[in-house]
């Protein structure tokens, strides 16, 4: 089984699911039992201020307008925080310099800090056993190595195109191949 986590899945135009149009998914888990990832480049209409206010959490003034991301269609009210704060107790290392936290205990210091780089996602993307491999074979996704800087530094609206360009693929040259055979 190919090692897909951690890594990026980049949605191809022929992937018809609107949940994943032009998306970049950070694969968190991949095994024979299935796969789980977070879409890291689809901003929702929500802001971190709305999430913090709803949870009665303190928020750094500089984060009030930060976007909340649509991590995927599964459990859309469950929060996931990708961040670079190695001091937060509840965290799992995903990549060098990138951690995942999922509890309110971790969320409190992350939102209160103005220095921590983070991306807050609601929901996740999930696949059953061998589903990702099948979708890769069908050409619905491209796979590449993931890095923390792309997630934490690139503007979300540039991540899909920049990731493709980093692979040597010109996004303008991609086209939908369905029905062209």
VMD Tcl script that builds the backbone (N, CA, C; Angstrom):
set m [mol new atoms 543]
animate dup $m
set s [atomselect $m all]
$s set {name element resname resid chain x y z} {
  {N N UNK 1 A 0.851 -1.191 0.000}
  {CA C UNK 1 A 0.000 0.000 0.000}
  {C C UNK 1 A 0.888 1.243 0.000}
  {N N UNK 2 A 0.620 2.109 -0.912}
  {CA C UNK 2 A 1.367 3.356 -1.032}
  {C C UNK 2 A 1.170 4.220 0.211}
  {N N UNK 3 A 2.235 4.871 0.650}
  {CA C UNK 3 A 2.141 5.740 1.834}
  {C C UNK 3 A 1.619 7.103 1.397}
  {N N UNK 4 A 0.392 7.399 1.798}
  {CA C UNK 4 A -0.242 8.651 1.393}
  {C C UNK 4 A -0.324 9.667 2.521}
  {N N UNK 5 A -0.076 9.233 3.742}
  {CA C UNK 5 A -0.169 10.163 4.877}
  {C C UNK 5 A 1.174 10.212 5.602}
  {N N UNK 6 A 1.706 11.380 5.827}
  {CA C UNK 6 A 1.163 12.667 5.408}
  {C C UNK 6 A 1.527 12.962 3.956}
  {N N UNK 7 A 0.667 13.632 3.294}
  {CA C UNK 7 A 0.886 14.032 1.913}
  {C C UNK 7 A -0.292 14.861 1.455}
  {N N UNK 8 A -0.171 15.431 0.272}
  {CA C UNK 8 A -1.259 16.219 -0.313}
  {C C UNK 8 A -1.940 15.417 -1.414}
  {N N UNK 9 A -3.263 15.410 -1.397}
  {CA C UNK 9 A -4.047 14.987 -2.546}
  {C C UNK 9 A -4.539 16.261 -3.204}
  {N N UNK 10 A -4.312 16.397 -4.500}
  {CA C UNK 10 A -4.722 17.578 -5.239}
  {C C UNK 10 A -5.839 17.154 -6.183}
  {N N UNK 11 A -7.009 17.770 -6.039}
  {CA C UNK 11 A -8.173 17.409 -6.847}
  {C C UNK 11 A -7.962 17.810 -8.298}
  {N N UNK 12 A -8.280 16.879 -9.194}
  {CA C UNK 12 A -8.228 17.146 -10.620}
  {C C UNK 12 A -9.609 17.631 -11.088}
  {N N UNK 13 A -9.665 18.370 -12.204}
  {CA C UNK 13 A -10.945 18.916 -12.674}
  {C C UNK 13 A -12.030 17.856 -12.891}
  {N N UNK 14 A -11.643 16.636 -13.267}
  {CA C UNK 14 A -12.654 15.613 -13.530}
  {C C UNK 14 A -13.293 15.052 -12.261}
  {N N UNK 15 A -12.768 15.391 -11.099}
  {CA C UNK 15 A -13.398 14.979 -9.848}
  {C C UNK 15 A -14.687 15.779 -9.702}
  {N N UNK 16 A -15.814 15.116 -9.848}
  {CA C UNK 16 A -17.089 15.806 -9.925}
  {C C UNK 16 A -17.680 16.259 -8.599}
  {N N UNK 17 A -17.164 15.801 -7.490}
  {CA C UNK 17 A -17.736 16.132 -6.183}
  {C C UNK 17 A -17.472 17.604 -5.854}
  {N N UNK 18 A -18.520 18.421 -5.690}
  {CA C UNK 18 A -18.314 19.850 -5.404}
  {C C UNK 18 A -17.614 20.114 -4.070}
  {N N UNK 19 A -17.630 19.133 -3.162}
  {CA C UNK 19 A -16.908 19.289 -1.890}
  {C C UNK 19 A -15.394 19.376 -2.098}
  {N N UNK 20 A -14.933 18.910 -3.241}
  {CA C UNK 20 A -13.488 18.833 -3.458}
  {C C UNK 20 A -13.001 19.590 -4.687}
  {N N UNK 21 A -13.825 20.404 -5.299}
  {CA C UNK 21 A -13.417 21.149 -6.487}
  {C C UNK 21 A -12.215 22.038 -6.164}
  {N N UNK 22 A -11.133 21.855 -6.915}
  {CA C UNK 22 A -9.879 22.610 -6.756}
  {C C UNK 22 A -9.366 22.566 -5.305}
  {N N UNK 23 A -9.511 21.416 -4.679}
  {CA C UNK 23 A -9.090 21.333 -3.283}
  {C C UNK 23 A -7.736 20.654 -3.138}
  {N N UNK 24 A -7.106 20.985 -2.017}
  {CA C UNK 24 A -5.880 20.335 -1.578}
  {C C UNK 24 A -6.214 19.702 -0.236}
  {N N UNK 25 A -6.013 18.394 -0.146}
  {CA C UNK 25 A -6.319 17.650 1.073}
  {C C UNK 25 A -5.014 17.201 1.716}
  {N N UNK 26 A -4.844 17.567 2.978}
  {CA C UNK 26 A -3.718 17.064 3.751}
  {C C UNK 26 A -4.145 15.717 4.316}
  {N N UNK 27 A -3.514 14.655 3.860}
  {CA C UNK 27 A -3.839 13.322 4.354}
  {C C UNK 27 A -3.236 13.160 5.758}
  {N N UNK 28 A -4.103 12.820 6.706}
  {CA C UNK 28 A -3.693 12.653 8.101}
  {C C UNK 28 A -3.486 11.174 8.424}
  {N N UNK 29 A -4.397 10.324 7.957}
  {CA C UNK 29 A -4.317 8.880 8.206}
  {C C UNK 29 A -4.597 8.136 6.912}
  {N N UNK 30 A -3.870 7.032 6.725}
  {CA C UNK 30 A -4.097 6.171 5.574}
  {C C UNK 30 A -3.682 4.760 5.966}
  {N N UNK 31 A -4.646 3.838 5.893}
  {CA C UNK 31 A -4.351 2.439 6.229}
  {C C UNK 31 A -5.310 1.545 5.459}
  {N N UNK 32 A -5.201 0.251 5.684}
  {CA C UNK 32 A -6.099 -0.708 5.038}
  {C C UNK 32 A -7.542 -0.500 5.481}
  {N N UNK 33 A -7.752 0.159 6.618}
  {CA C UNK 33 A -9.106 0.389 7.139}
  {C C UNK 33 A -9.774 1.619 6.531}
  {N N UNK 34 A -9.001 2.483 5.873}
  {CA C UNK 34 A -9.551 3.695 5.272}
  {C C UNK 34 A -8.601 4.865 5.429}
  {N N UNK 35 A -9.082 6.037 5.051}
  {CA C UNK 35 A -8.229 7.227 5.059}
  {C C UNK 35 A -8.997 8.428 5.582}
  {N N UNK 36 A -8.234 9.389 6.104}
  {CA C UNK 36 A -8.807 10.622 6.644}
  {C C UNK 36 A -7.878 11.767 6.294}
  {N N UNK 37 A -8.467 12.894 5.887}
  {CA C UNK 37 A -7.668 14.070 5.570}
  {C C UNK 37 A -8.461 15.335 5.804}
  {N N UNK 38 A -7.779 16.461 5.692}
  {CA C UNK 38 A -8.399 17.770 5.872}
  {C C UNK 38 A -8.185 18.612 4.616}
  {N N UNK 39 A -9.277 19.132 4.073}
  {CA C UNK 39 A -9.170 20.092 2.976}
  {C C UNK 39 A -8.608 21.368 3.604}
  {N N UNK 40 A -7.500 21.864 3.086}
  {CA C UNK 40 A -6.821 22.998 3.728}
  {C C UNK 40 A -6.921 24.300 2.930}
  {N N UNK 41 A -7.718 24.300 1.856}
  {CA C UNK 41 A -7.765 25.518 1.044}
  {C C UNK 41 A -9.175 25.970 0.688}
  {N N UNK 42 A -10.179 25.569 1.449}
  {CA C UNK 42 A -11.560 25.997 1.171}
  {C C UNK 42 A -12.095 26.790 2.346}
  {N N UNK 43 A -12.044 28.095 2.238}
  {CA C UNK 43 A -12.531 28.958 3.313}
  {C C UNK 43 A -14.053 28.901 3.360}
  {N N UNK 44 A -14.585 28.933 4.564}
  {CA C UNK 44 A -16.038 28.999 4.765}
  {C C UNK 44 A -16.413 30.456 4.995}
  {N N UNK 45 A -17.690 30.768 5.072}
  {CA C UNK 45 A -18.087 32.144 5.392}
  {C C UNK 45 A -17.837 32.501 6.865}
  {N N UNK 46 A -17.558 31.502 7.706}
  {CA C UNK 46 A -17.318 31.744 9.134}
  {C C UNK 46 A -15.941 32.338 9.388}
  {N N UNK 47 A -15.833 33.106 10.460}
  {CA C UNK 47 A -14.537 33.610 10.911}
  {C C UNK 47 A -14.188 32.968 12.249}
  {N N UNK 48 A -12.927 33.059 12.613}
  {CA C UNK 48 A -12.513 32.546 13.920}
  {C C UNK 48 A -13.221 33.287 15.048}
  {N N UNK 49 A -13.555 34.553 14.845}
  {CA C UNK 49 A -14.272 35.309 15.871}
  {C C UNK 49 A -15.619 34.662 16.159}
  {N N UNK 50 A -16.307 34.218 15.126}
  {CA C UNK 50 A -17.613 33.574 15.324}
  {C C UNK 50 A -17.477 32.251 16.071}
  {N N UNK 51 A -16.447 31.488 15.745}
  {CA C UNK 51 A -16.211 30.218 16.447}
  {C C UNK 51 A -15.851 30.488 17.901}
  {N N UNK 52 A -14.925 31.412 18.127}
  {CA C UNK 52 A -14.482 31.718 19.497}
  {C C UNK 52 A -15.636 32.256 20.334}
  {N N UNK 53 A -16.426 33.166 19.763}
  {CA C UNK 53 A -17.565 33.717 20.497}
  {C C UNK 53 A -18.573 32.624 20.828}
  {N N UNK 54 A -18.820 31.719 19.885}
  {CA C UNK 54 A -19.766 30.631 20.100}
  {C C UNK 54 A -19.316 29.654 21.163}
  {N N UNK 55 A -18.004 29.504 21.299}
  {CA C UNK 55 A -17.436 28.590 22.296}
  {C C UNK 55 A -17.007 29.319 23.566}
  {N N UNK 56 A -17.220 30.629 23.596}
  {CA C UNK 56 A -16.821 31.471 24.729}
  {C C UNK 56 A -15.320 31.348 25.017}
  {N N UNK 57 A -14.533 31.470 23.943}
  {CA C UNK 57 A -13.078 31.395 24.045}
  {C C UNK 57 A -12.469 32.760 23.766}
  {N N UNK 58 A -11.355 33.056 24.428}
  {CA C UNK 58 A -10.620 34.287 24.143}
  {C C UNK 58 A -9.934 34.145 22.792}
  {N N UNK 59 A -9.889 35.249 22.061}
  {CA C UNK 59 A -9.297 35.238 20.730}
  {C C UNK 59 A -8.357 36.413 20.593}
  {N N UNK 60 A -7.167 36.150 20.066}
  {CA C UNK 60 A -6.217 37.217 19.784}
  {C C UNK 60 A -6.889 38.213 18.838}
  {N N UNK 61 A -6.730 39.483 19.106}
  {CA C UNK 61 A -7.380 40.531 18.307}
  {C C UNK 61 A -7.031 40.406 16.826}
  {N N UNK 62 A -5.805 39.974 16.525}
  {CA C UNK 62 A -5.383 39.843 15.136}
  {C C UNK 62 A -6.018 38.684 14.401}
  {N N UNK 63 A -6.696 37.790 15.100}
  {CA C UNK 63 A -7.305 36.617 14.479}
  {C C UNK 63 A -8.801 36.781 14.208}
  {N N UNK 64 A -9.398 37.887 14.590}
  {CA C UNK 64 A -10.858 38.027 14.531}
  {C C UNK 64 A -11.424 37.779 13.133}
  {N N UNK 65 A -10.702 38.174 12.098}
  {CA C UNK 65 A -11.228 38.012 10.742}
  {C C UNK 65 A -10.646 36.794 10.020}
  {N N UNK 66 A -9.809 36.009 10.700}
  {CA C UNK 66 A -9.247 34.806 10.073}
  {C C UNK 66 A -10.372 33.863 9.662}
  {N N UNK 67 A -10.212 33.238 8.521}
  {CA C UNK 67 A -11.231 32.320 8.004}
  {C C UNK 67 A -11.218 30.996 8.756}
  {N N UNK 68 A -12.366 30.367 8.767}
  {CA C UNK 68 A -12.518 28.983 9.181}
  {C C UNK 68 A -12.612 28.194 7.886}
  {N N UNK 69 A -11.946 27.055 7.820}
  {CA C UNK 69 A -11.884 26.266 6.592}
  {C C UNK 69 A -12.828 25.080 6.642}
  {N N UNK 70 A -13.333 24.701 5.459}
  {CA C UNK 70 A -14.180 23.524 5.325}
  {C C UNK 70 A -13.261 22.325 5.151}
  {N N UNK 71 A -13.024 21.607 6.232}
  {CA C UNK 71 A -12.086 20.483 6.212}
  {C C UNK 71 A -12.593 19.278 5.457}
  {N N UNK 72 A -13.882 19.225 5.229}
  {CA C UNK 72 A -14.476 18.114 4.497}
  {C C UNK 72 A -15.918 17.915 4.905}
  {N N UNK 73 A -16.620 17.045 4.181}
  {CA C UNK 73 A -18.053 16.878 4.416}
  {C C UNK 73 A -18.429 15.977 5.591}
  {N N UNK 74 A -17.466 15.272 6.178}
  {CA C UNK 74 A -17.766 14.357 7.278}
  {C C UNK 74 A -17.679 15.108 8.610}
  {N N UNK 75 A -18.674 14.942 9.460}
  {CA C UNK 75 A -18.744 15.604 10.765}
  {C C UNK 75 A -18.417 17.099 10.648}
  {N N UNK 76 A -19.241 17.848 9.914}
  {CA C UNK 76 A -18.935 19.247 9.612}
  {C C UNK 76 A -18.914 20.198 10.812}
  {N N UNK 77 A -19.287 19.742 11.985}
  {CA C UNK 77 A -19.231 20.605 13.170}
  {C C UNK 77 A -18.068 20.244 14.088}
  {N N UNK 78 A -17.262 19.295 13.683}
  {CA C UNK 78 A -16.093 18.888 14.471}
  {C C UNK 78 A -14.892 19.719 14.043}
  {N N UNK 79 A -14.185 20.292 15.024}
  {CA C UNK 79 A -13.064 21.169 14.724}
  {C C UNK 79 A -11.712 20.477 14.763}
  {N N UNK 80 A -10.843 20.894 13.843}
  {CA C UNK 80 A -9.463 20.414 13.748}
  {C C UNK 80 A -8.580 21.635 13.566}
  {N N UNK 81 A -7.497 21.724 14.329}
  {CA C UNK 81 A -6.593 22.863 14.206}
  {C C UNK 81 A -5.220 22.362 13.776}
  {N N UNK 82 A -4.785 22.834 12.623}
  {CA C UNK 82 A -3.416 22.604 12.166}
  {C C UNK 82 A -2.619 23.828 12.586}
  {N N UNK 83 A -1.470 23.622 13.222}
  {CA C UNK 83 A -0.724 24.749 13.783}
  {C C UNK 83 A 0.757 24.419 13.915}
  {N N UNK 84 A 1.535 25.435 14.314}
  {CA C UNK 84 A 2.986 25.254 14.475}
  {C C UNK 84 A 3.452 25.433 15.921}
  {N N UNK 85 A 2.544 25.333 16.892}
  {CA C UNK 85 A 2.883 25.554 18.301}
  {C C UNK 85 A 3.253 24.238 18.990}
  {N N UNK 86 A 4.553 24.002 19.146}
  {CA C UNK 86 A 5.042 22.764 19.766}
  {C C UNK 86 A 4.825 22.735 21.276}
  {N N UNK 87 A 4.373 23.847 21.854}
  {CA C UNK 87 A 4.174 23.919 23.300}
  {C C UNK 87 A 2.780 23.457 23.743}
  {N N UNK 88 A 1.831 23.391 22.828}
  {CA C UNK 88 A 0.476 22.951 23.185}
  {C C UNK 88 A 0.549 21.487 23.601}
  {N N UNK 89 A -0.028 21.185 24.776}
  {CA C UNK 89 A 0.074 19.822 25.288}
  {C C UNK 89 A -0.619 18.799 24.406}
  {N N UNK 90 A -1.869 19.057 24.016}
  {CA C UNK 90 A -2.613 18.095 23.213}
  {C C UNK 90 A -2.334 18.391 21.745}
  {N N UNK 91 A -1.449 17.602 21.178}
  {CA C UNK 91 A -1.098 17.778 19.778}
  {C C UNK 91 A -0.521 16.475 19.242}
  {N N UNK 92 A -0.674 16.296 17.944}
  {CA C UNK 92 A -0.079 15.166 17.243}
  {C C UNK 92 A 0.766 15.761 16.130}
  {N N UNK 93 A 1.983 15.305 16.000}
  {CA C UNK 93 A 2.846 15.780 14.928}
  {C C UNK 93 A 2.378 15.167 13.603}
  {N N UNK 94 A 2.138 16.027 12.618}
  {CA C UNK 94 A 1.702 15.572 11.297}
  {C C UNK 94 A 2.883 15.608 10.327}
  {N N UNK 95 A 3.603 16.704 10.355}
  {CA C UNK 95 A 4.773 16.951 9.508}
  {C C UNK 95 A 5.779 17.723 10.346}
  {N N UNK 96 A 7.033 17.794 9.944}
  {CA C UNK 96 A 7.948 18.671 10.670}
  {C C UNK 96 A 7.399 20.095 10.715}
  {N N UNK 97 A 7.196 20.620 11.918}
  {CA C UNK 97 A 6.696 21.980 12.088}
  {C C UNK 97 A 5.189 22.127 11.968}
  {N N UNK 98 A 4.449 21.022 11.888}
  {CA C UNK 98 A 2.990 21.077 11.775}
  {C C UNK 98 A 2.355 20.055 12.713}
  {N N UNK 99 A 1.430 20.558 13.532}
  {CA C UNK 99 A 0.741 19.721 14.513}
  {C C UNK 99 A -0.759 19.792 14.290}
  {N N UNK 100 A -1.439 18.764 14.782}
  {CA C UNK 100 A -2.893 18.708 14.750}
  {C C UNK 100 A -3.400 18.622 16.177}
  {N N UNK 101 A -4.368 19.486 16.504}
  {CA C UNK 101 A -5.025 19.463 17.810}
  {C C UNK 101 A -6.531 19.453 17.578}
  {N N UNK 102 A -7.251 18.769 18.500}
  {CA C UNK 102 A -8.692 18.636 18.297}
  {C C UNK 102 A -9.537 18.952 19.526}
  {N N UNK 103 A -8.915 19.280 20.646}
  {CA C UNK 103 A -9.697 19.511 21.860}
  {C C UNK 103 A -9.826 21.007 22.169}
  {N N UNK 104 A -10.847 21.345 22.958}
  {CA C UNK 104 A -11.009 22.728 23.409}
  {C C UNK 104 A -9.838 23.164 24.279}
  {N N UNK 105 A -9.244 22.223 25.033}
  {CA C UNK 105 A -8.081 22.563 25.859}
  {C C UNK 105 A -6.926 23.057 24.996}
  {N N UNK 106 A -6.770 22.500 23.815}
  {CA C UNK 106 A -5.723 22.956 22.896}
  {C C UNK 106 A -6.157 24.214 22.171}
  {N N UNK 107 A -7.439 24.304 21.863}
  {CA C UNK 107 A -7.952 25.449 21.106}
  {C C UNK 107 A -7.791 26.756 21.874}
  {N N UNK 108 A -7.994 26.723 23.176}
  {CA C UNK 108 A -7.909 27.947 23.989}
  {C C UNK 108 A -6.579 28.674 23.809}
  {N N UNK 109 A -5.429 28.032 24.071}
  {CA C UNK 109 A -4.171 28.768 23.906}
  {C C UNK 109 A -3.847 29.109 22.449}
  {N N UNK 110 A -4.275 28.262 21.521}
  {CA C UNK 110 A -3.989 28.526 20.111}
  {C C UNK 110 A -4.720 29.771 19.615}
  {N N UNK 111 A -5.985 29.928 19.992}
  {CA C UNK 111 A -6.742 31.100 19.561}
  {C C UNK 111 A -6.316 32.366 20.290}
  {N N UNK 112 A -5.876 32.214 21.528}
  {CA C UNK 112 A -5.461 33.379 22.306}
  {C C UNK 112 A -4.098 33.904 21.862}
  {N N UNK 113 A -3.287 33.044 21.253}
  {CA C UNK 113 A -1.954 33.447 20.813}
  {C C UNK 113 A -2.020 34.170 19.476}
  {N N UNK 114 A -1.341 35.289 19.406}
  {CA C UNK 114 A -1.258 36.006 18.133}
  {C C UNK 114 A -0.070 35.565 17.308}
  {N N UNK 115 A 0.814 34.750 17.892}
  {CA C UNK 115 A 2.048 34.348 17.221}
  {C C UNK 115 A 1.947 33.005 16.498}
  {N N UNK 116 A 1.094 32.141 16.970}
  {CA C UNK 116 A 0.969 30.810 16.388}
  {C C UNK 116 A 0.307 30.891 15.017}
  {N N UNK 117 A 0.921 30.246 14.048}
  {CA C UNK 117 A 0.289 30.143 12.733}
  {C C UNK 117 A -0.654 28.943 12.788}
  {N N UNK 118 A -1.883 29.136 12.295}
  {CA C UNK 118 A -2.836 28.029 12.361}
  {C C UNK 118 A -3.848 28.087 11.237}
  {N N UNK 119 A -4.469 26.947 11.019}
  {CA C UNK 119 A -5.594 26.826 10.093}
  {C C UNK 119 A -6.635 25.973 10.807}
  {N N UNK 120 A -7.800 26.579 11.073}
  {CA C UNK 120 A -8.889 25.904 11.781}
  {C C UNK 120 A -9.865 25.344 10.754}
  {N N UNK 121 A -10.094 24.036 10.819}
  {CA C UNK 121 A -10.970 23.359 9.861}
  {C C UNK 121 A -12.169 22.752 10.580}
  {N N UNK 122 A -13.321 22.836 9.945}
  {CA C UNK 122 A -14.518 22.151 10.428}
  {C C UNK 122 A -14.805 20.988 9.487}
  {N N UNK 123 A -14.951 19.797 10.062}
  {CA C UNK 123 A -15.205 18.606 9.280}
  {C C UNK 123 A -13.925 18.017 8.717}
  {N N UNK 124 A -14.077 16.845 8.113}
  {CA C UNK 124 A -12.921 16.190 7.502}
  {C C UNK 124 A -13.385 15.380 6.293}
  {N N UNK 125 A -12.422 14.942 5.515}
  {CA C UNK 125 A -12.678 14.087 4.361}
  {C C UNK 125 A -12.337 12.656 4.760}
  {N N UNK 126 A -13.214 11.732 4.441}
  {CA C UNK 126 A -12.973 10.337 4.797}
  {C C UNK 126 A -13.203 9.422 3.600}
  {N N UNK 127 A -12.436 8.348 3.552}
  {CA C UNK 127 A -12.534 7.355 2.496}
  {C C UNK 127 A -12.553 5.972 3.118}
  {N N UNK 128 A -13.278 5.064 2.513}
  {CA C UNK 128 A -13.301 3.670 2.948}
  {C C UNK 128 A -12.048 2.941 2.488}
  {N N UNK 129 A -11.925 1.656 2.859}
  {CA C UNK 129 A -10.758 0.864 2.455}
  {C C UNK 129 A -10.545 0.895 0.937}
  {N N UNK 130 A -9.347 1.188 0.527}
  {CA C UNK 130 A -8.901 1.205 -0.887}
  {C C UNK 130 A -9.595 2.240 -1.760}
  {N N UNK 131 A -10.451 3.076 -1.203}
  {CA C UNK 131 A -11.174 4.075 -1.999}
  {C C UNK 131 A -10.232 5.131 -2.575}
  {N N UNK 132 A -9.289 5.608 -1.775}
  {CA C UNK 132 A -8.348 6.626 -2.267}
  {C C UNK 132 A -7.504 6.061 -3.406}
  {N N UNK 133 A -7.026 4.833 -3.247}
  {CA C UNK 133 A -6.209 4.220 -4.303}
  {C C UNK 133 A -6.997 4.136 -5.608}
  {N N UNK 134 A -8.275 3.758 -5.518}
  {CA C UNK 134 A -9.124 3.667 -6.703}
  {C C UNK 134 A -9.282 5.045 -7.353}
  {N N UNK 135 A -9.524 6.071 -6.544}
  {CA C UNK 135 A -9.700 7.423 -7.082}
  {C C UNK 135 A -8.403 7.956 -7.690}
  {N N UNK 136 A -7.262 7.592 -7.123}
  {CA C UNK 136 A -5.973 7.970 -7.710}
  {C C UNK 136 A -5.796 7.293 -9.073}
  {N N UNK 137 A -6.124 5.999 -9.154}
  {CA C UNK 137 A -6.016 5.264 -10.419}
  {C C UNK 137 A -6.923 5.863 -11.486}
  {N N UNK 138 A -8.101 6.358 -11.083}
  {CA C UNK 138 A -9.048 6.956 -12.019}
  {C C UNK 138 A -8.615 8.353 -12.472}
  {N N UNK 139 A -7.598 8.913 -11.833}
  {CA C UNK 139 A -7.126 10.242 -12.208}
  {C C UNK 139 A -7.881 11.376 -11.538}
  {N N UNK 140 A -8.628 11.071 -10.469}
  {CA C UNK 140 A -9.373 12.110 -9.760}
  {C C UNK 140 A -8.469 12.977 -8.891}
  {N N UNK 141 A -7.337 12.423 -8.496}
  {CA C UNK 141 A -6.399 13.113 -7.605}
  {C C UNK 141 A -4.978 12.948 -8.111}
  {N N UNK 142 A -4.138 13.902 -7.756}
  {CA C UNK 142 A -2.689 13.761 -7.848}
  {C C UNK 142 A -2.173 13.731 -6.423}
  {N N UNK 143 A -1.053 13.067 -6.215}
  {CA C UNK 143 A -0.452 12.997 -4.891}
  {C C UNK 143 A 0.923 13.641 -4.929}
  {N N UNK 144 A 1.251 14.382 -3.870}
  {CA C UNK 144 A 2.594 14.931 -3.719}
  {C C UNK 144 A 2.916 15.054 -2.233}
  {N N UNK 145 A 4.181 15.277 -1.950}
  {CA C UNK 145 A 4.604 15.479 -0.564}
  {C C UNK 145 A 3.978 16.757 -0.019}
  {N N UNK 146 A 3.653 16.728 1.251}
  {CA C UNK 146 A 3.082 17.901 1.914}
  {C C UNK 146 A 4.162 18.630 2.694}
  {N N UNK 147 A 3.935 19.914 2.938}
  {CA C UNK 147 A 4.855 20.662 3.802}
  {C C UNK 147 A 4.066 21.692 4.601}
  {N N UNK 148 A 4.558 21.956 5.787}
  {CA C UNK 148 A 3.876 22.860 6.716}
  {C C UNK 148 A 3.794 24.277 6.171}
  {N N UNK 149 A 4.824 24.744 5.490}
  {CA C UNK 149 A 4.844 26.115 5.011}
  {C C UNK 149 A 3.692 26.388 4.045}
  {N N UNK 150 A 3.412 25.432 3.156}
  {CA C UNK 150 A 2.315 25.628 2.203}
  {C C UNK 150 A 0.994 25.808 2.945}
  {N N UNK 151 A 0.765 25.020 3.971}
  {CA C UNK 151 A -0.496 25.074 4.717}
  {C C UNK 151 A -0.595 26.345 5.548}
  {N N UNK 152 A 0.479 26.702 6.201}
  {CA C UNK 152 A 0.432 27.809 7.162}
  {C C UNK 152 A 0.770 29.174 6.572}
  {N N UNK 153 A 1.373 29.214 5.383}
  {CA C UNK 153 A 1.811 30.493 4.830}
  {C C UNK 153 A 1.123 30.897 3.535}
  {N N UNK 154 A 0.815 29.953 2.671}
  {CA C UNK 154 A 0.201 30.319 1.386}
  {C C UNK 154 A -1.259 30.711 1.577}
  {N N UNK 155 A -1.713 31.749 0.884}
  {CA C UNK 155 A -3.144 32.060 0.916}
  {C C UNK 155 A -3.930 30.870 0.364}
  {N N UNK 156 A -5.048 30.562 0.983}
  {CA C UNK 156 A -5.845 29.393 0.602}
  {C C UNK 156 A -6.187 29.385 -0.878}
  {N N UNK 157 A -6.516 30.552 -1.425}
  {CA C UNK 157 A -6.942 30.612 -2.825}
  {C C UNK 157 A -5.790 30.344 -3.799}
  {N N UNK 158 A -4.556 30.350 -3.327}
  {CA C UNK 158 A -3.392 30.083 -4.184}
  {C C UNK 158 A -2.837 28.679 -4.007}
  {N N UNK 159 A -3.271 27.961 -2.967}
  {CA C UNK 159 A -2.644 26.688 -2.601}
  {C C UNK 159 A -2.768 25.624 -3.685}
  {N N UNK 160 A -3.935 25.482 -4.313}
  {CA C UNK 160 A -4.134 24.459 -5.339}
  {C C UNK 160 A -3.179 24.689 -6.514}
  {N N UNK 161 A -3.201 25.892 -7.066}
  {CA C UNK 161 A -2.360 26.197 -8.229}
  {C C UNK 161 A -0.876 26.138 -7.881}
  {N N UNK 162 A -0.492 26.669 -6.731}
  {CA C UNK 162 A 0.922 26.673 -6.346}
  {C C UNK 162 A 1.440 25.256 -6.095}
  {N N UNK 163 A 0.595 24.396 -5.530}
  {CA C UNK 163 A 1.006 23.008 -5.293}
  {C C UNK 163 A 1.210 22.296 -6.626}
  {N N UNK 164 A 0.301 22.506 -7.566}
  {CA C UNK 164 A 0.467 21.914 -8.895}
  {C C UNK 164 A 1.730 22.434 -9.573}
  {N N UNK 165 A 1.938 23.751 -9.520}
  {CA C UNK 165 A 3.139 24.325 -10.133}
  {C C UNK 165 A 4.404 23.748 -9.506}
  {N N UNK 166 A 4.373 23.522 -8.189}
  {CA C UNK 166 A 5.520 22.913 -7.508}
  {C C UNK 166 A 5.804 21.498 -7.988}
  {N N UNK 167 A 4.786 20.850 -8.560}
  {CA C UNK 167 A 4.939 19.502 -9.121}
  {C C UNK 167 A 5.342 19.550 -10.592}
  {N N UNK 168 A 5.433 20.773 -11.142}
  {CA C UNK 168 A 5.755 20.916 -12.554}
  {C C UNK 168 A 4.528 20.820 -13.458}
  {N N UNK 169 A 3.330 20.989 -12.879}
  {CA C UNK 169 A 2.083 20.915 -13.650}
  {C C UNK 169 A 1.525 22.324 -13.798}
  {N N UNK 170 A 1.197 22.708 -15.034}
  {CA C UNK 170 A 0.579 24.008 -15.274}
  {C C UNK 170 A -0.928 23.860 -15.087}
  {N N UNK 171 A -1.507 24.486 -14.052}
  {CA C UNK 171 A -2.945 24.343 -13.803}
  {C C UNK 171 A -3.804 24.731 -15.003}
  {N N UNK 172 A -3.351 25.666 -15.809}
  {CA C UNK 172 A -4.127 26.106 -16.973}
  {C C UNK 172 A -4.216 25.013 -18.041}
  {N N UNK 173 A -3.316 24.050 -17.999}
  {CA C UNK 173 A -3.306 22.996 -19.006}
  {C C UNK 173 A -4.188 21.807 -18.619}
  {N N UNK 174 A -4.713 21.814 -17.414}
  {CA C UNK 174 A -5.588 20.718 -16.996}
  {C C UNK 174 A -6.969 20.914 -17.588}
  {N N UNK 175 A -7.560 19.828 -18.022}
  {CA C UNK 175 A -8.910 19.938 -18.561}
  {C C UNK 175 A -9.704 18.702 -18.153}
  {N N UNK 176 A -10.992 18.838 -18.227}
  {CA C UNK 176 A -11.858 17.724 -17.883}
  {C C UNK 176 A -11.835 16.748 -19.056}
  {N N UNK 177 A -11.520 15.483 -18.756}
  {CA C UNK 177 A -11.403 14.491 -19.830}
  {C C UNK 177 A -12.650 13.660 -20.007}
  {N N UNK 178 A -13.642 13.773 -19.149}
  {CA C UNK 178 A -14.867 12.981 -19.286}
  {C C UNK 178 A -15.554 13.321 -20.609}
  {N N UNK 179 A -15.950 12.307 -21.312}
  {CA C UNK 179 A -16.699 12.523 -22.542}
  {C C UNK 179 A -15.835 12.867 -23.744}
  {N N UNK 180 A -14.523 12.945 -23.570}
  {CA C UNK 180 A -13.654 13.269 -24.705}
  {C C UNK 180 A -13.104 12.038 -25.406}
  {N N UNK 181 A -13.371 10.862 -24.867}
  {CA C UNK 181 A -12.838 9.628 -25.462}
  {C C UNK 181 A -13.591 9.230 -26.699}
}
mol reanalyze $m
mol bondsrecalc $m
mol representation Tube
mol addrep $m
